[in-house]
Amino acid sequence: MLKRYKCDAETLIHAVHIFRNKRILVFGDLIMDRFIFGSVSRISPEAPVPVVEIKTENWCLGGAANVAANIRSLEGIPIPLGVLGNDFEGNRLREEFQSLGSPVSGLIIDKSRPTSTKTRIIAHHQQVCRTDREDRSQISRTIQARIAQKFAVALPSADAVIISDYAKGLLSAPLLRRTLPLAKSARKIVCVDPKMRDFSAYRPATVITPNTAEAERASGIAISGTRDLVRAGSKILKESGIEHLLVTRGEEGMALFEKNSSLTHIPTVAQEVFDVTGAGDTVISTLALGLVAGLSILEAAILSNIAAGIVVGKVGTASVAPDELIAAIRRF
């Protein structure tokens, strides 16, 4: 695969070694992921639903927090910036960041809202159901002002910025207009995992990474083949003013549009797919670190594709270690 794109494996491996201690400002919706594992042997007499007998449970960083966890797993230093509730889940999330060795000064408590929490119940490697506890309304102007101030303080020491938008109320066009121009003035790489329909709200950014559904919403074009994909990608680049577009397409891999509108298809490298939870977080994390390490946008996209192929072979919100990534690079 690497030869197909004139991409040298040793170049990618060298970049992975450079990841160590690179500082990435992760600005976005922080989520606590709770996984409850059990077994099912009967149906409830109260309703036609399975009865899950709980065996174990664990807590993981989710959303933008999982982006931070992926960066730390790759030996970078995440600088999280976001909002927590004044609750058990918020305290747990803060403790998780501290255990990663991440600075926590960018974690702002908003007493008016809960910490976003997703609970997944899994039996026999299958997700039975998911519950969400969250407030998706826009954060107050007072909290926005504090976030903007924290962004300005953290930016000078960061090597790049990741915008991780999960539509939980933190990121809005007004707040982005107060922060992203600062990153451009500081000549920082900005990678965006979007949720808004209007991608121009993320301008200026280096690269944006929508999935197919998000690209369809942003362009207004249903993507059913290469011709539709080209039309949608070209329209997004033109209307958003963003330099590069990387569309993640699940089993169809990725499609990279560079600023000259050239399109490169990157096929998936996943060997087995057990769980796609958090794969987009792995993509944006590896992409940002790759760009910081000096890779071209195509090289960084290929590297992020390899990393995503690893995490989808794991159950739950997962991340990739440098040795795993290097081994996968050598295989391809």
VEXKOL-151598 format. One record per residue (C-alpha): residue number from 1; residue in three letters; x, y, z. Coordinates in pm, 1 decimal. Each point is the difference from the previous one (the first is absolute). Layout:
VEXKOL-151598
NUM, ALA, X, Y, Z
...
END
This chain:
VEXKOL-151598
1, MET, 0.0, 0.0, 0.0
2, LEU, 274.6, 243.8, 90.6
3, LYS, 182.4, -45.3, -332.1
4, ARG, -323.5, 75.0, -182.4
5, TYR, 9.0, 351.8, 141.6
6, LYS, 379.0, 39.0, -20.5
7, CYS, -3.9, 6.9, 377.7
8, ASP, 308.5, -136.9, 174.2
9, ALA, -59.9, -218.7, 306.9
10, GLU, 312.9, 128.3, 171.7
11, THR, -126.5, 357.2, -39.2
12, LEU, -318.9, -91.7, 186.1
13, ILE, 191.5, -191.7, 267.0
14, HIS, 235.5, 293.2, 52.3
15, ALA, -302.8, 225.4, 45.9
16, VAL, -144.0, -230.1, 267.2
17, HIS, 326.0, 30.7, 193.4
18, ILE, -33.0, 380.1, -16.5
19, PHE, -347.6, -10.1, 162.0
20, ARG, 152.5, -17.1, 346.9
21, ASN, -76.3, 312.6, 207.8
22, LYS, -170.5, 188.0, -285.0
23, ARG, -263.1, 221.1, 160.0
24, ILE, -346.8, -4.2, -154.8
25, LEU, -274.8, 233.5, 119.6
26, VAL, -323.1, -203.9, -6.4
27, PHE, -298.0, 235.6, -4.9
28, GLY, -338.0, -167.5, 2.7
29, ASP, -279.2, -194.5, 164.1
30, LEU, 129.9, -209.1, 288.4
31, ILE, -193.6, -322.2, 56.1
32, MET, 19.6, -276.2, 260.1
33, ASP, -55.2, -345.1, -151.0
34, ARG, -133.1, -272.0, 229.5
35, PHE, 1.1, -360.9, -116.6
36, ILE, -207.8, -265.7, 177.2
37, PHE, 84.2, -357.0, -101.6
38, GLY, -222.3, -296.2, 69.3
39, SER, -176.6, -303.4, -140.1
40, VAL, -351.5, -74.4, -121.5
41, SER, -177.9, -328.5, 59.8
42, ARG, -366.2, 104.5, 20.3
43, ILE, -259.4, 254.5, -109.2
44, SER, -167.3, 225.8, 253.2
45, PRO, -356.0, -104.0, 96.4
46, GLU, -82.4, 371.5, 28.5
47, ALA, 80.9, 93.8, -361.5
48, PRO, 149.4, -167.3, -310.3
49, VAL, 355.3, 104.4, 88.6
50, PRO, 308.3, -201.0, 105.1
51, VAL, 99.1, -16.5, 365.9
52, VAL, 370.1, 81.5, 29.0
53, GLU, 175.9, -152.7, 299.2
54, ILE, 280.5, 245.6, 76.3
55, LYS, 347.9, -147.1, 39.1
56, THR, 234.5, 299.4, -20.1
57, GLU, 2.0, 367.4, -87.2
58, ASN, 260.9, 260.4, -82.3
59, TRP, 31.4, 368.3, -73.3
60, CYS, 187.8, 154.8, -293.0
61, LEU, 61.9, 344.0, -141.0
62, GLY, -236.3, 74.7, -288.5
63, GLY, -55.8, 269.3, -261.6
64, ALA, 272.2, 264.8, 10.1
65, ALA, 130.7, -170.6, 313.2
66, ASN, 59.8, -315.8, -204.5
67, VAL, 190.8, 210.4, -251.4
68, ALA, 221.6, 105.4, 289.7
69, ALA, 38.8, -363.5, 109.0
70, ASN, 105.4, -96.7, -352.9
71, ILE, 261.1, 274.7, -6.7
72, ARG, 138.9, -114.4, 334.6
73, SER, 5.1, -363.0, -114.2
74, LEU, 215.3, 112.4, -294.5
75, GLU, 229.1, 174.9, 254.0
76, GLY, -111.0, 352.5, -81.5
77, ILE, -121.0, 241.2, 269.0
78, PRO, -369.4, 95.1, -24.5
79, ILE, -112.9, 336.2, 135.0
80, PRO, -377.5, -42.1, 51.5
81, LEU, -230.3, 300.0, -18.3
82, GLY, -369.2, -47.1, 69.9
83, VAL, -290.4, 0.6, 244.6
84, LEU, -90.5, -243.7, 277.8
85, GLY, -296.3, -19.8, 232.5
86, ASN, 33.2, 23.5, 375.9
87, ASP, -68.9, -371.1, 45.9
88, PHE, 149.8, -345.2, 53.3
89, GLU, 66.5, -47.4, -372.2
90, GLY, 176.0, 336.0, -25.0
91, ASN, 223.9, -86.1, 294.9
92, ARG, 70.4, -340.4, -152.7
93, LEU, 91.1, 159.3, -330.5
94, ARG, 236.2, 244.9, 169.0
95, GLU, 167.6, -289.3, 183.9
96, GLU, 43.9, -186.9, -328.7
97, PHE, 174.7, 301.9, -151.8
98, GLN, 226.1, 30.5, 301.7
99, SER, 92.7, -367.1, -33.0
100, LEU, 101.5, 72.4, -361.2
101, GLY, 228.3, 277.9, 119.6
102, SER, -205.6, 260.6, -186.3
103, PRO, -38.3, 355.4, 128.0
104, VAL, -352.9, 55.4, 133.7
105, SER, -8.1, 379.7, 16.5
106, GLY, -213.0, 3.8, -316.4
107, LEU, -279.9, -204.6, 159.0
108, ILE, -272.1, 247.7, 90.1
109, ILE, -284.9, -91.3, 234.6
110, ASP, -349.3, 105.1, -106.0
111, LYS, -234.9, -65.7, 292.8
112, SER, -305.4, 44.4, -221.9
113, ARG, 58.6, -311.1, -210.4
114, PRO, 102.4, -364.2, 49.3
115, THR, 318.9, -155.0, -129.4
116, SER, -88.0, -168.4, -330.3
117, THR, -10.2, -374.4, 71.9
118, LYS, -69.4, -291.0, -234.4
119, THR, -75.4, -337.4, 155.3
120, ARG, 23.5, -305.0, -224.9
121, ILE, -129.2, -340.1, 109.7
122, ILE, 180.7, -284.6, -175.9
123, ALA, -78.1, -370.0, 9.0
124, HIS, 190.1, -270.0, -190.8
125, HIS, 198.2, 267.1, -188.6
126, GLN, -321.0, 165.7, -122.5
127, GLN, -130.8, 339.2, 109.6
128, VAL, -346.6, -51.5, 148.5
129, CYS, -84.0, 365.7, 56.7
130, ARG, 147.6, 342.2, 76.3
131, THR, -115.7, 273.7, 235.2
132, ASP, 109.1, 364.0, -20.3
133, ARG, 1.8, 257.7, 278.6
134, GLU, 74.1, 343.5, -142.1
135, ASP, -108.7, 358.0, -64.6
136, ARG, 49.7, 99.3, -364.1
137, SER, -108.8, 362.0, 40.1
138, GLN, 262.2, 265.3, -74.0
139, ILE, 223.3, 94.1, 291.3
140, SER, -49.5, 342.9, 156.8
141, ARG, 185.0, 309.8, -116.0
142, THR, 183.0, 9.8, 331.8
143, ILE, 136.6, -352.1, -50.8
144, GLN, 80.9, 81.1, -364.4
145, ALA, 209.2, 295.6, 113.6
146, ARG, 191.2, -219.0, 245.7
147, ILE, 59.5, -262.8, -268.3
148, ALA, 129.1, 260.7, -246.1
149, GLN, 238.5, 132.5, 264.4
150, LYS, 129.3, -349.4, 79.5
151, PHE, 49.3, -65.7, -372.4
152, ALA, 212.7, 313.3, -38.0
153, VAL, 212.1, -95.2, 301.6
154, ALA, 57.5, -360.4, -112.4
155, LEU, 64.0, 72.3, -368.9
156, PRO, 362.6, 124.1, 10.6
157, SER, 129.7, -324.9, 154.4
158, ALA, -197.8, -225.2, -236.9
159, ASP, 143.5, -151.9, -317.5
160, ALA, -345.8, -43.9, -154.9
161, VAL, -371.0, 35.0, 74.1
162, ILE, -272.8, -262.7, -34.3
163, ILE, -364.6, 107.5, -8.0
164, SER, -206.7, -301.0, 111.2
165, ASP, -366.5, 86.8, -53.8
166, TYR, -259.6, -243.4, 135.9
167, ALA, -288.2, 252.1, -4.9
168, LYS, -32.7, 5.5, 379.6
169, GLY, -37.5, 378.6, 26.1
170, LEU, 359.2, 117.4, 41.0
171, LEU, 105.7, 88.9, -352.6
172, SER, -194.2, 271.4, -178.9
173, ALA, 73.5, 230.8, -291.7
174, PRO, 44.9, 305.9, 228.4
175, LEU, 244.5, -183.1, 228.6
176, LEU, 197.4, -136.2, -296.6
177, ARG, 23.1, 351.2, -144.1
178, ARG, 160.8, 109.5, 327.0
179, THR, 254.0, -280.9, 8.1
180, LEU, 98.9, -141.6, -340.1
181, PRO, 137.3, 327.1, -141.6
182, LEU, 243.0, -1.3, 293.4
183, ALA, 128.6, -338.1, -115.5
184, LYS, 46.7, 130.6, -353.4
185, SER, 189.7, 304.5, 125.2
186, ALA, 223.4, -233.3, 202.3
187, ARG, 48.0, -220.9, -311.5
188, LYS, -129.5, -309.3, 175.0
189, ILE, -124.3, -312.0, -176.9
190, VAL, -375.9, -33.5, 59.6
191, CYS, -178.1, -333.9, -54.3
192, VAL, -379.0, -13.7, 27.3
193, ASP, -236.9, -291.4, 61.3
194, PRO, -328.5, 179.3, -85.2
195, LYS, -364.7, -21.0, 91.4
196, MET, -137.6, 331.9, -128.2
197, ARG, -169.8, 4.1, -338.7
198, ASP, 183.0, 318.7, -101.4
199, PHE, 369.8, -89.0, -14.3
200, SER, 97.8, 363.1, -59.9
201, ALA, -52.2, 44.3, 377.4
202, TYR, 328.0, -190.4, 45.7
203, ARG, 197.8, 237.0, -220.8
204, PRO, 294.6, 43.9, 7.4
205, ALA, 104.9, -364.2, 38.7
206, THR, 269.2, -218.8, -152.8
207, VAL, -215.9, -309.5, -50.2
208, ILE, -353.4, -111.1, 77.6
209, THR, -98.3, -367.1, 41.3
210, PRO, -374.6, -63.2, -48.5
211, ASN, -146.0, -343.8, -49.1
212, THR, -212.1, -65.4, -308.4
213, ALA, -328.0, 104.9, 163.7
214, GLU, 152.8, 325.4, 126.2
215, ALA, 146.3, 73.6, -344.1
216, GLU, -341.9, -59.2, -154.9
217, ARG, -167.4, 242.4, 242.0
218, ALA, 264.3, 265.6, -52.0
219, SER, -8.3, -20.4, -379.7
220, GLY, -366.8, -81.0, -53.1
221, ILE, 109.9, -282.1, -232.9
222, ALA, -87.5, -366.2, 54.5
223, ILE, 322.1, -199.8, -41.2
224, SER, -64.7, -329.4, -176.6
225, GLY, 310.0, -21.8, -217.5
226, THR, 328.0, 164.3, -98.6
227, ARG, -163.1, 266.8, -212.5
228, ASP, -222.4, 111.8, 289.1
229, LEU, 297.1, -10.9, 235.6
230, VAL, 204.1, 226.1, -227.1
231, ARG, -286.9, 247.7, -32.7
232, ALA, -58.9, 4.5, 374.7
233, GLY, 368.5, 33.1, 88.7
234, SER, 63.0, 278.7, -249.7
235, LYS, -305.2, 190.5, 123.3
236, ILE, 103.8, -30.8, 364.7
237, LEU, 353.7, 123.8, -70.9
238, LYS, -129.0, 293.0, -201.1
239, GLU, -268.0, 108.0, 246.1
240, SER, 187.7, -63.3, 324.3
241, GLY, 335.6, 151.5, -94.0
242, ILE, 173.6, -282.5, 188.1
243, GLU, 326.3, -127.9, -151.1
244, HIS, -55.8, -377.4, 4.9
245, LEU, -292.6, -238.3, 34.9
246, LEU, 30.4, -360.8, 120.2
247, VAL, -329.4, -191.1, -28.4
248, THR, -7.6, -315.4, 211.7
249, ARG, -212.2, -263.1, -176.0
250, GLY, -4.5, -304.6, 228.0
251, GLU, 66.2, -322.1, -189.5
252, GLU, 71.7, 206.3, -313.0
253, GLY, 299.9, 162.9, 165.7
254, MET, 69.8, 371.1, -35.2
255, ALA, -11.7, 265.8, -269.7
256, LEU, 253.1, 281.7, 18.5
257, PHE, -65.9, 326.8, -183.4
258, GLU, 296.1, 234.4, -3.8
259, LYS, -27.3, 374.9, -47.1
260, ASN, 39.9, -36.6, -377.5
261, SER, -311.2, -224.5, 11.0
262, SER, 199.0, -311.9, -96.5
263, LEU, -155.0, -318.9, 141.3
264, THR, 186.7, -298.6, 144.4
265, HIS, -183.3, -315.4, 106.1
266, ILE, 155.0, -176.7, 301.2
267, PRO, -146.3, -351.1, 45.2
268, THR, -66.6, -133.8, 347.8
269, VAL, 268.0, -220.7, 153.3
270, ALA, -213.7, -149.7, 278.1
271, GLN, 43.7, -378.1, 24.2
272, GLU, -294.3, -60.2, 236.7
273, VAL, -265.5, 244.2, 117.1
274, PHE, -134.6, -54.6, 351.4
275, ASP, -94.3, 354.6, 105.1
276, VAL, 21.2, 334.0, -183.4
277, THR, -50.9, 198.3, 322.6
278, GLY, 254.4, 282.1, 12.7
279, ALA, 164.6, -77.6, -334.6
280, GLY, -48.2, 360.4, -111.4
281, ASP, 179.9, 115.3, 314.8
282, THR, 297.1, -216.8, -94.5
283, VAL, -1.2, 142.0, -352.9
284, ILE, 5.5, 365.6, 108.3
285, SER, 261.3, -64.3, 271.7
286, THR, 241.1, -185.2, -228.0
287, LEU, -58.2, 247.8, -282.3
288, ALA, 90.8, 298.4, 218.5
289, LEU, 307.8, -167.6, 145.3
290, GLY, 109.7, -105.7, -348.8
291, LEU, -23.4, 355.4, -129.8
292, VAL, 187.2, 132.4, 304.0
293, ALA, 269.9, -261.7, -65.1
294, GLY, 52.5, 141.1, -349.0
295, LEU, -199.3, -240.4, -215.9
296, SER, -186.0, 121.0, -306.5
297, ILE, -378.2, 2.0, 17.7
298, LEU, -11.2, -321.9, -207.1
299, GLU, 259.9, -174.3, 217.1
300, ALA, -181.5, 106.1, 317.4
301, ALA, -332.4, -122.6, -142.7
302, ILE, 151.0, -339.5, -87.2
303, LEU, 145.3, -26.5, 349.9
304, SER, -335.1, 86.3, 160.4
305, ASN, -168.6, -260.9, -219.1
306, ILE, 241.7, -265.6, 124.9
307, ALA, -64.6, 106.2, 360.9
308, ALA, -377.7, -17.6, -52.1
309, GLY, 39.8, -350.3, -142.3
310, ILE, 152.7, -104.1, 331.8
311, VAL, -261.8, 147.9, 235.4
312, VAL, -303.4, -141.8, -181.2
313, GLY, 142.0, -343.9, 79.3
314, LYS, -42.0, 72.2, 371.5
315, VAL, -317.0, 8.2, 211.6
316, GLY, -100.2, 329.2, 161.9
317, THR, 154.9, 344.8, -9.6
318, ALA, 356.9, -90.1, -94.7
319, SER, 329.7, 161.9, -91.6
320, VAL, 326.8, -92.9, -170.9
321, ALA, 350.2, -30.9, 143.8
322, PRO, 308.7, 98.3, -203.5
323, ASP, 130.8, -356.4, -22.0
324, GLU, -335.7, -121.3, -134.2
325, LEU, -4.3, 274.9, -259.3
326, ILE, 357.5, -65.8, -109.2
327, ALA, -69.9, -373.6, -33.9
328, ALA, -307.8, 76.4, -211.6
329, ILE, 200.5, 236.9, -222.4
330, ARG, 253.7, -274.1, -67.5
331, ARG, -281.7, -236.5, -104.7
332, PHE, -121.4, 242.5, -264.1
END
